[in-house]
Amino acid sequence: MGIRNKKSERLHMKYKFKTKPYEHQLLALTKSWNKKEYAYFMEMGTGKSKVLIDNISLLYDKGGINAAVIVAPKGVYRNWSEKEIPAHMPDHIEKHIAVWTPSPNVKQKRELTKLFEVRHDLKILIINVEAFSTKRGVAFVEKFILSHNVLIAVDESTTIKNPKAERTKSLLKLAVNSKYRRILTGFPVTQSPLDLYSQSTFLSPDLLGYTSFYSFQNRYAQLVNRKMGARTFRQVVGYQNLEELTTNVGTFSYRVLKKECLDLPDKVYQRREVELTTEQKKVYKELQDYAMAELDSHDLVSVTSVLTQILRLHQVVCGFVKNDEGVEVEIKSNRLDELINILEEVQGKTIIWANYQYDIKRILKTLHNITGVDSVATYYGETPDEERQEIIRRFQDPDSELKYLISNTQTGGYGITLTEASNVIYYSNNYDLEKRLQSEDRAHRIGQTNKVTYIDLVAKGTVDEKIVQALRTKLNLAQEVLGDEKWKDWIG
């Protein structure tokens, strides 16, 4: 085994990577590249996407595969085709990339059809995990897998942790006919060790040695019989044999945390796309075209200046809008759901920056219901002065239950230290570059012992992107005038 690993390492060092891998990425690739099944349990910000792309590239160059399926949540799946693959896949690889859509237009249909053309290029299908709850999505992927030698990978694999979910069942069946299988996530256990069952079974039912979830549960959970009325059931009250489970999982996975990656940059930037709902699209377009819109609640929203129009459009993107009576009205949105998805993927204390007080209150209410009252606090204009210092003290206390701090950059972006957080999420930005940079430095300053990951929620093709563009312009201008290269080109 040692000789084999050394041979693999020499191979990787000679490989013509498009972007040079960090040490932990090279180690992950060395351990996994020719394995039939493997799990990358790499914390957000450590570059697991690049490792998968390099793995696909190596296998294609060695003749092991001629196609790949990358499955990811809605918020990130387009990022693979638009950013990750162009950035990291070697240029010598001829490839055709198609992104799944259930109702393709003529161009999209042509791109999907090309996946089945008999050519020597690498075929890559990018598809959102939600599609596996639909017959059309499952049928298309099944046809693709049966037509090629495929590596199939599930990004953020906790999305298939529920063995009863339709998408989990579909993916487990489809994976059997693929040649190679990979899963990627920062933290595979978000609720209990039982989360590992479906993720591992996707790779191979033989890895953990259990043919059913219930036999797996009996081995690793402590169960007691309960009765409620006429119904009896078995309730999980604890867990057992976890050292054995950890050892078994370690045989087919690679685990890395940001704090272990000494060669990583101190700041890592990521972007999560949020798809607008039908109501958001309707209201956004009406406001854009006519400076007036009618909500599903029959409230009217109208604007009398360009500045107000931009403000209302941004509010719509965030999931609410102020109507003509001055009342804030909720608009169905995916933004809060995407935030919760991210919080399930990260570990440790997290700062959430939101531009509007309406959003701060909604996020607070949602997290209260999910994680408990003691785990979250707010720091903004309505936070009483006498409570602010205590909130910061609790957040900075590593033993405190306070895990999430929700703030706006106007109030929390200056003068406070929040170095216990290694995750910073921008639920929404504004046009003020100084506030953005100051808010980033609340976590990244003296006292920070970890790498910091910054994640921006962005609705593509909306005012969200115009804000990003404006901030970038200001940032580039500052770099040009001051000759200062320390700032990153954030929001990828």
N, C-alpha and C positions, 0 to 999 in steps of 0.2 A: 504493500500500500504506500509506504514511504517513497519507494522508487517511482511509483506511478504519479504521485503528487509532484515530485521534483520535475518529472518529464512534462507534466501539465503546466507547471510554472514556467519552464523554459519556453514552451509553446506560446504562452500568453505574453511573455516579455517580448517575443519576436513579432507578435501580431501587430498589424498596422491599425491601431486604434485611431478613431477620428479625434477623440478627446482623451487625454491621458487619464487613466483611472487613478483614484487615490488608493492607498495601500489596502484599506479594508475592502474596497471594491475589487481589487485584483485578487485578494484572498477569497472573497465570495465566489468569484468566477473560477478560480482554480479548484475550489471544492466541488463545484456544481456543473460545469459546462457540459460534460458528457453523461450526466446522470439522467435516468429516465424520469425521475421525479425529484423535485427539490423545493424547499421553502426558504424564501428570503425574508427573515424577520428582522428588518432593518428600520430603525426609527426614522420617522419623517425628517427629511433634511439630510440624510446620509447618502442619497443617490441610488436607491434601489432600481429606479427606472433605467438608468444607464447600464447597470449590471445585466438586467434582462435583455436589453438591446444588444449588448456585446455578446451575450450567450446565444441569442438568435443568430447573430452575424457569424459567430464561430461555427455553429452547427450547419448553417447554410454553406459556408465556405468548405466545410469538411464533407459535404454531401449527405449530412444526416437528416436535413429537412429541406423542403422547398416552399413551405408556407408557415404562417403563424397567425394565431387568433389571440388578440389581447382584449380581455374583458375588464371593464372598469366602471365605476359609478358615473352617473350622468355629469357630475361636476368636474370630472377629470378626463373622460375618455377622449374627447377631441384634442386635448392637450398632447396626447401621444402622437397624433398625426401632424399636428401643427407646430409642435415644439421639440418634443423629446427625440423622435426618430430622426428628423432633419439635423438635429444638433449632434447626435451621437453615433448614428449608423455610418460606417465607412463609405466613402463616395464610390469605391470600386464595386459595390454591390448594386446591381440593377434591381429595382424593386417597383412594385405597384401596390399602393396603399389605397384602400377603400374604407370609408366610414359607413357603418350601418345606419340606415334610416328606414322606418317601417313604411313610409309613403314617399318613395324617392321621386324626384323630378326626372326629366329626361337625361340630364347630365349625370345625376347621381346613379340612376339605373345603369347607365353605360359603364360607370366606374365599377359598380358591383359585378356586372357581367364579365368584365375583364379579369376578374379573379379566377375565372374558370378557363381562360384561354391557355392553350398548350404552348408555353414558352419557357425559357430558362430563367426568367426573373423570379425574385422572391415575392410571393404573394402575401400581403399582410391585411387582415381584416380587423378593424377596430370596432368594437360593439359595446354598448352599455349593458350592465348586468341586468337591468330591468327588462331587457328584451327577452330574457330567458323565461319570463312569465307568460310569453305570448307564443302561440303556435307558429306564427310566421317567422319569428326570430329563431326559434329552435330548429325549424325545418331548414332554414337557410344555412345555419352553422353546421348542421348535420351533413348536408350536401357538400359543404366546403371541406369538412374533415374527411369525408369518404373519398373526396377527389384528390387529396394531397397527402404528403407526409408532413404532419402538422405538429408544431409545438403550441400548446394552448396554455395561456397564463391568465390568472385572475389577480388583478391589482386591487388592493384593499380587500383582501379575501375574507375579512370578517362579515362582508355582505352576504356570504353563503354559510354563515355559522349555524343558521337555523335549519335543522334537518327536515323539518316539516314544510318549509317554504317551497313553492312551486319552482322558483328559479334554481334553488339548491338541487332539487331532485333532477331537474333537466340537465344541469351542468355535470352532475355526477354520472348520468347516463352517457352524455356526449364524450366525456373525458376518456372513457374506456377505449374508444377508437382512435385516440390521438397517440402519436409516437412519443412525445415528451410533454411533461406537465410541470407547471410552476405556479406557486402562489407567492404573493408579495403583500406584506403588511408590517406596520411598525409594532403593533401589539396584538397578537393573535388571540389573546385572552382579555376580553373587555368586560365580561360579566361573571364567567366562571370557567374552570378548566374544561368543562364540557364543550366550550366553544371550539375546541380543537378537533372534535370528532369529524364534522363535515368537511372542514378544511383539509384534514389529513386524508380522508376518504376520497376526496377529489383527486389527490395525487395518486393514491393507490389504497384499496381496502386492506392490503397486506401489511402496510407500514406499521399500524398499531395492533393489528391482529384481531380485530373485532368486526364481525359481520353485521352487527346491528347496533344502533345507538343505545339500546337498552342494556345490552351486555357490557358496552363501554361504560355506561352510567353505573352499573352495578359494581364495576371494578374500582371506579375512581370517586364515586359519590357515596356519602353516608345517607341512607334512606330510612324513613320511618313510615309506617302505615297510618293514614289519617282517614277520618270519616266525616263527611259533611252531608247530613240528611241521609238519603238512601245511597249516596255515592261514596265509594271508597277510592282512595288514590295513595300513591307513594310520594312523599315530599322530601326534597333534598334539604338536609339540615347541616351538612358539612362535607368535607372532602377527605380522601385518603389515598395512600400509595402515590403521592405526588412526586416523590423522588424518582420512582420508577417511570412515571409518565415523562418527567423532564429528561431522563436518560434516553428513553425511546425516541422522543421528538428530536433530540440532539443528533441522532444518527442521520436525519434527512433534512436538516435545517442549519442555517447560519444566522446567528444573532449578533447584532451590533447596535450600540447606543451612541448618540452624538458625542457624549463626553469621552468615549473611548477613541474617537477619531481625531488624533492630534493634528493631522494634516488638513482637516477640513477648514474652510474659511470661517471666520467668527460669525458672519452673517450669511444665512441661506434664505433665498427668496423663492416663494412658490405662489402660484395663482390657481384659484379654483373657480371654474365657470359656473354660473347659476343660470339655468334656463328660465325664461319668463313664462308665466302661466298664460292661459288664453285671455283672461281678464286684463292682465298687465299689458299684453301686446295690444289689445283693443284700445285701452285707455291711453297708452303711450303714443300710439299712432295718431289718435284723434287730437291729443294735446300737441303733438308735433306738427300736424297738418293744419289744424284749425284753431289752435290755442284754446280749445274748449273740448270737454269730454263729459259723457254721462257714465256714471259708475253702475255696477250691477244693482246697487242699493237705490238707484235713481237719483243720487246726489249729483249736482252739477259742479264741475271744476272749470274755471276759466281763468285766463291770465291776460294781463294788460301790458306786460313788458317782457323783454327777452330774458332778463335776469330771473323774473318770477317763473317764466316758462322753464328755464333750466332747473330751477329749484324744484318745481312740481314734477318734472320728468325724473329727477333723481329720487324724489320721494316715492314715485310709482315703482321704480326699479327696486327700492328697498322694501316695498310691501305695504305702503300706506300713501295717503295724500290728504292734504287739507282742502276741504270743499269751500264753496263760496260763502258758507255761513261761518267759516273759521273753525270748523270741527274736523278733527283728524279721523279719517275713515280707513279701516283696514282693507287692503286688497290682497286676495289670495296670492301667496308667493312661495317659492321654493327656497328662499334665502335662509330662513331660520332652520329649515330641515338640513340644508347643506352645512350650516354652522354646527349642528348637533353631530352630523357625520364626521366632521373634522375633530371635534372634541372626543369622539370615540377612538380616533386614530392616534391621538397624542397622549403623552403621559406627563404628569407634573403640573405645576402651576402655569396658568395661562392668562394673558391680558387680552381683553376683547375691546377694540376701539370701535365705537359707533358714532356717526355724525349727528344723529337726531335723538332727542330725549325720548320720543315715542319708541324708537327701536331699543334704547337702553331699558325701558320699562318692560317691553315685550320679552326681551332676552332674559331679564331677571325673572319674570313670572314663569317662563318656560323652564329655566334651569332650577328654580325652586321646586317645580313639580317633578323634575327628573332626578336631580342630584341632592335635593334637600336644602333647607333654608341656610344652614350653617356653611355650606360649601361655596356660596356666591355672595358678592357684595358689589355695590355701585359706588362710583366716585365721580360726581358731576355737580352741576349747579345746585340741584335740590338736596345734595348731601349736606346735612348740618355741619358747620365748621367744627363743632366740638367732637364729632364722630370721625372726622377724616383721619386724624393721626392714628387713632386706634385701628381703623381699617387697614392702613398701611402697615402698622406693626404686626397685625394678624397675618397679612398676606406675606410678609417677609419672614415670618416664623415658620420654619420647615415642618414643625410638628402640628401646626394649626390645621383645622379642617377647611379653612378658607382656601379654595383651589382656583376659583375664577373671579377676576376683577373686571367689571364692565365700566368703561369710562368714555368720555369724549376728549379729544385732543385739546379743546379749549380749556378744560379744567385740569385734566390729569397729565397733559403733555409736557408740563414744565415743573422743575424743581423737586420732584419726588423720585425716590429710588425703588425700583421694583425688580431687583436682580434675582429674586427667587424664581422668576418666570423665565423659561427658555423657549416658550411658544408665545407668539404675538399674532393675533388675528385682527385684520382690518375688515370689519363687517361692512363698513363704508368709509370712503375717503372724502376729503374736500379739496379745494383748490390751493390751500395754503401749504407751500413747500416747507416753510419753517416749522409749522406744527407737525408735519409728517416726520421730519428729521428729528425734531425734539422728542416726539412720542416714541420713535424707535430707540432713542438713547435712554429711555426709562429702564429698559431691561439690559441694554448693551452699554455697560459702564463699569467703573471700578467696583469690584465685589462680585461680578458675574464670573462663575467658574465653568460655565457650559457654553456650547455653541447656541446661538439664537436663531430660530426659524420664524420667518415672517410670512404670513399667508394672507393674500388679498382675495376677497370675494368680488367677482366681476361678472356682470351680464354683458355678453358680447354684443357689439353693434349698438350700444346705448350710450347715454351720457356718462356711464361708468368709465368707458374707454376714453371719452373726451377729457375727463378729469385726469386720467393717467397720462394722456398725451400732454396736457398742460403742465403737469408736475415734471414730466420728463424734460420738457422744453426749458423750464426754469432751472432744472438740475444741470442740464447740459450747458446752459448759459453761464451758470456759476462756475462750472469746471473750466470753461473757456476763459473766463475773466480772471479767475483766481489760480488757475493751473492746479487745481486740487482734484486728485484722482481717488480720494478715499471713499467717496460715496459710490454705492452700487447702482447698477441699472436695474432697479427693482421692478416688481410686477412684470414677470417675464413675457 
